[in-house]
């Protein structure tokens, strides 16, 4: 399938006969929905959330200033309009005057400005992309109750995407003891209100009866159709599938390649899937620690691993191979590297020999100066999803068999993950990221000292930095794409800062009586259940 910047059509597949029925029926209000989800949020504060898969629950409670059409253009939401100055340095948001937070506070200019000011508070935003964005703000003004004017220090092209998508917290949230963890004390403006959270079990939201400010991308206006929605945390794919097939839940997400066939062409269900935006799931290789300090070792991993058969084996052909630094559906994507590296065993082993890893120990692993070629791979437990543990085990086996590399898998909790990242003592971190418009590229390749919150490769390259600066300094999409294309050539074939694996996607399977559930336009992640209705209660 081809994507282009003009259309960016939602790349989803709707299967089954339910679609014709849905089109003919009229939405019905009432009822409760139960959704089986893979990921339990580590925080219910959307600004500090680092789990893309947790957005399926958070998006019901939290909203942004603007929404986006499938082509990436912006439409009103909490802001009824916006303007960008000719020089690109001043952004003006004109807010709606009829929005209230779930705690009764009014959404006004001071409330919105407080959210942007928090992006400049290091104690709050450390370890997130908020600090990177906040570092470009020169001034935040509120000339009246419904206007926020943000002046940037310099032209910074990714900022509008960030600002438009920043999820807004109520003023009382900033003094809440639940600010970092999130909870009922934090108030949003969404169509649902957090009712109850049972750690390790489920979270329940109830309809916000006062809601009437949905964006133009929504299918209706006014309160949500559902009375309540419960998200049950079911981390095992087979358990989620069994729960839907047996009627214990109405919807599931995160369907494995093995289980997709249960719902395709099944009249009792509707199956959908869509690629995400942002950075592919990749192995980011640390240039400052251990064997991956050597560029030839990094290049050997990029060239020597054969990813395609692993994806076909693990996902049964249901996932998309990744080749670049951003998603194939991103307007900034450059397909120049597709098929240009990998599965070159001769070149990879020659690189390792040239790097001095020429001898082998009794188990067949390469050695140098008596030390085994061991690379520690860090994977946060919070982002182990979509059979990634199975994929990493397959990569581990292939690295040993094909290259003689001892890839040590280390799954860590959130606290340890943060400590390891700060220490820099790891070989590689496996992760993905969904921000768009270059925000994902900035996050991964901007130096840590300059706000690269997830610069797992710990790169600080003058050439890459210069390209990041040039791409950020122009609002011309074609120029930005060209600069990022040059950066991609540096980051992958030359410096081998990462080994792209696959482009994350979301899958939804719904019972035939569930209507209106789908993916948000442009970012193509599961939408809130605002438009969802049930033909049986």
MOZI-V374596 format. One record per residue. N is the residue number from 1. BURIAL is + if it has 24 or more other C-alpha atoms within 12 Angstrom, else -. D_FIRST is the distance of its C-alpha to the first C-alpha in Angstrom with 2 decimals. Layout:
BEGIN
N	BURIAL	D_FIRST
N	BURIAL	D_FIRST
END
This chain:
BEGIN
1	-	0.00
2	-	3.82
3	-	6.67
4	-	10.23
5	+	13.64
6	-	14.70
7	-	12.51
8	+	10.92
9	+	10.31
10	+	11.07
11	+	8.33
12	+	10.89
13	+	11.92
14	+	15.41
15	+	17.32
16	+	20.94
17	-	23.33
18	+	24.31
19	+	22.08
20	-	24.33
21	-	27.36
22	+	26.20
23	-	25.73
24	-	29.27
25	-	31.07
26	-	32.68
27	+	32.40
28	-	35.43
29	+	36.97
30	+	38.34
31	+	37.71
32	+	36.54
33	+	33.18
34	+	32.93
35	+	29.79
36	+	29.55
37	+	28.01
38	+	27.61
39	+	28.98
40	+	32.39
41	+	32.71
42	+	35.10
43	+	35.98
44	+	35.69
45	+	35.97
46	+	32.44
47	+	33.29
48	+	34.25
49	+	31.55
50	+	29.65
51	+	27.64
52	+	24.25
53	+	24.36
54	+	27.72
55	+	26.28
56	+	25.70
57	+	29.49
58	+	30.52
59	+	28.52
60	+	30.88
61	+	33.83
62	+	32.68
63	+	31.30
64	+	30.48
65	+	31.65
66	+	28.40
67	+	25.17
68	+	21.78
69	+	19.59
70	+	15.79
71	+	16.00
72	+	18.38
73	+	21.54
74	+	24.57
75	+	26.56
76	+	30.03
77	+	30.88
78	+	34.07
79	+	34.39
80	+	34.70
81	+	33.82
82	+	33.55
83	+	34.33
84	+	33.67
85	-	36.44
86	-	35.97
87	-	36.47
88	+	33.87
89	+	36.52
90	+	37.55
91	+	35.47
92	+	37.23
93	+	36.26
94	+	38.14
95	+	38.37
96	+	38.80
97	-	42.42
98	-	42.08
99	+	40.21
100	+	42.08
101	+	41.32
102	+	41.97
103	+	45.34
104	-	46.48
105	-	46.13
106	+	44.87
107	+	41.75
108	+	43.23
109	+	42.93
110	+	44.97
111	+	42.84
112	+	39.62
113	+	41.37
114	+	42.59
115	+	39.03
116	+	38.24
117	+	41.61
118	+	40.76
119	+	38.02
120	+	41.03
121	-	42.95
122	-	42.39
123	-	43.94
124	+	41.33
125	+	38.09
126	+	38.67
127	+	35.79
128	+	33.18
129	+	31.24
130	+	33.76
131	+	36.29
132	+	34.01
133	+	33.25
134	+	36.87
135	+	38.17
136	+	36.92
137	+	38.85
138	-	42.16
139	-	43.35
140	+	42.59
141	+	44.63
142	+	45.29
143	-	47.18
144	-	47.38
145	-	46.43
146	+	43.03
147	+	41.90
148	+	40.55
149	+	40.35
150	+	38.83
151	+	39.81
152	+	38.08
153	-	39.98
154	+	37.49
155	+	34.20
156	+	31.58
157	+	28.10
158	+	26.68
159	+	29.64
160	+	28.56
161	+	25.53
162	+	27.99
163	+	30.76
164	+	28.75
165	+	27.47
166	+	30.80
167	+	31.94
168	+	35.50
169	+	38.48
170	+	41.80
171	+	44.81
172	+	46.67
173	+	43.94
174	+	45.02
175	-	48.39
176	-	47.23
177	-	47.85
178	-	44.43
179	+	42.63
180	+	41.01
181	-	40.37
182	+	39.61
183	+	41.14
184	+	42.84
185	+	44.82
186	+	41.74
187	+	40.88
188	+	37.65
189	+	36.86
190	+	34.20
191	+	34.35
192	+	35.64
193	+	38.49
194	+	38.87
195	+	41.57
196	-	41.83
197	+	40.38
198	-	41.46
199	-	40.51
200	-	38.74
201	-	38.53
202	+	36.92
203	+	36.76
204	+	37.53
205	+	36.97
206	+	38.82
207	+	38.03
208	+	39.22
209	-	41.35
210	+	41.62
211	+	37.95
212	+	37.04
213	+	34.83
214	+	31.22
215	+	28.67
216	-	27.28
217	+	23.93
218	+	25.91
219	+	26.42
220	-	30.20
221	-	33.13
222	-	36.15
223	+	36.53
224	+	33.97
225	+	34.30
226	+	34.91
227	+	38.29
228	+	37.11
229	+	34.28
230	+	34.90
231	+	32.55
232	+	33.77
233	+	33.04
234	+	31.95
235	+	30.62
236	+	30.25
237	+	27.07
238	+	29.17
239	+	31.66
240	+	29.13
241	+	27.78
242	-	31.40
243	+	32.35
244	+	29.82
245	+	30.61
246	-	34.30
247	-	34.15
248	-	35.30
249	+	32.39
250	+	30.28
251	+	26.99
252	+	25.60
253	+	22.91
254	+	21.81
255	+	21.26
256	+	21.35
257	+	19.29
258	-	22.58
259	+	23.14
260	+	19.84
261	-	21.08
262	+	24.11
263	+	22.27
264	+	19.47
265	-	20.98
266	-	24.16
267	-	25.78
268	+	27.64
269	+	24.65
270	+	21.38
271	+	18.59
272	+	15.88
273	+	13.75
274	+	12.03
275	+	11.43
276	+	14.49
277	+	15.28
278	+	17.87
279	+	18.93
280	+	17.51
281	+	20.08
282	+	22.11
283	+	25.58
284	+	27.36
285	+	30.25
286	+	33.61
287	+	35.15
288	+	38.55
289	+	39.53
290	+	40.07
291	+	38.53
292	+	35.30
293	+	37.50
294	+	37.28
295	+	34.28
296	+	34.47
297	+	34.20
298	+	31.07
299	+	29.59
300	+	30.59
301	+	28.62
302	+	25.47
303	+	25.97
304	+	27.56
305	+	25.46
306	+	22.92
307	+	20.39
308	+	17.88
309	-	20.51
310	+	21.73
311	+	18.48
312	-	18.25
313	-	21.91
314	+	22.07
315	+	18.97
316	-	18.62
317	-	15.00
318	+	14.16
319	+	13.43
320	+	11.12
321	+	13.15
322	+	14.21
323	+	15.52
324	+	16.66
325	+	18.90
326	+	16.56
327	+	13.30
328	+	9.87
329	+	9.99
330	+	13.50
331	+	14.57
332	+	16.64
333	+	14.07
334	+	14.81
335	+	12.79
336	-	16.08
337	+	17.01
338	-	14.11
339	-	16.16
340	-	19.29
341	+	21.42
342	+	22.41
343	+	24.03
344	-	26.73
345	+	29.80
346	-	32.30
347	+	31.39
348	+	31.27
349	+	34.68
350	-	36.15
351	+	35.19
352	+	36.87
353	-	39.93
354	-	40.17
355	+	40.04
356	-	43.13
357	+	41.70
358	+	43.25
359	+	45.32
360	+	44.43
361	-	46.23
362	-	47.28
363	-	43.95
364	-	41.98
365	+	40.75
366	+	41.12
367	+	44.07
368	-	45.69
369	-	49.23
370	-	49.48
371	-	46.46
372	+	43.42
373	+	39.95
374	+	38.98
375	+	36.19
376	+	36.19
377	+	32.82
378	+	33.17
379	+	31.02
380	+	32.09
381	+	32.82
382	+	31.57
383	+	27.96
384	+	28.07
385	+	25.39
386	+	22.45
387	+	24.48
388	+	24.59
389	+	28.16
390	-	27.21
391	+	24.59
392	+	27.26
393	-	29.81
394	+	27.65
395	+	27.21
396	+	30.95
397	-	31.78
398	+	29.62
399	+	31.17
400	+	34.55
401	-	33.99
402	+	32.16
403	+	33.70
404	+	36.83
405	+	35.68
406	+	37.05
407	+	34.32
408	+	36.24
409	+	34.32
410	+	36.00
411	+	34.93
412	-	36.84
413	-	37.71
414	-	37.04
415	-	40.44
416	-	40.24
417	+	36.71
418	+	38.05
419	-	41.05
420	+	39.14
421	+	36.86
422	-	39.98
423	-	41.82
424	+	39.12
425	+	40.34
426	+	37.23
427	+	35.10
428	+	31.59
429	+	30.04
430	+	26.80
431	+	24.94
432	+	21.97
433	+	22.07
434	+	20.14
435	+	21.79
436	+	19.91
437	+	20.96
438	+	22.48
439	+	24.65
440	+	22.97
441	+	23.58
442	+	27.13
443	+	27.79
444	+	26.97
445	+	28.41
446	+	31.18
447	+	34.54
448	+	35.91
449	-	39.01
450	+	36.99
451	+	35.13
452	+	32.26
453	+	32.53
454	+	30.10
455	+	30.64
456	+	30.83
457	+	31.09
458	+	34.08
459	+	33.27
460	+	35.38
461	-	34.48
462	-	36.00
463	+	33.15
464	+	30.45
465	+	32.69
466	-	33.10
467	+	29.37
468	+	28.99
469	+	31.89
470	+	30.54
471	+	27.13
472	+	28.98
473	+	31.49
474	+	29.29
475	+	27.48
476	-	25.59
477	+	21.86
478	-	21.46
479	-	24.52
480	+	23.45
481	+	20.14
482	+	22.32
483	+	24.79
484	+	22.33
485	+	20.83
486	+	24.42
487	+	25.00
488	+	22.10
489	+	23.69
490	+	26.96
491	+	25.92
492	+	24.04
493	+	25.18
494	+	28.57
495	+	29.76
496	+	27.52
497	+	27.83
498	+	25.11
499	+	23.18
500	+	19.66
501	+	18.87
502	+	15.88
503	+	14.10
504	+	16.01
505	+	14.75
506	+	16.93
507	+	17.58
508	+	20.04
509	+	22.04
510	+	24.62
511	+	27.53
512	+	27.37
513	+	30.06
514	+	28.07
515	+	26.37
516	+	24.61
517	+	23.15
518	+	19.68
519	+	18.04
520	+	19.34
521	+	17.40
522	+	15.95
523	+	17.00
524	+	15.49
525	+	18.49
526	+	20.71
527	+	22.74
528	+	26.49
529	+	28.00
530	+	29.50
531	+	27.84
532	+	28.22
533	+	30.87
534	+	32.33
535	+	33.46
536	-	36.06
537	-	38.14
END
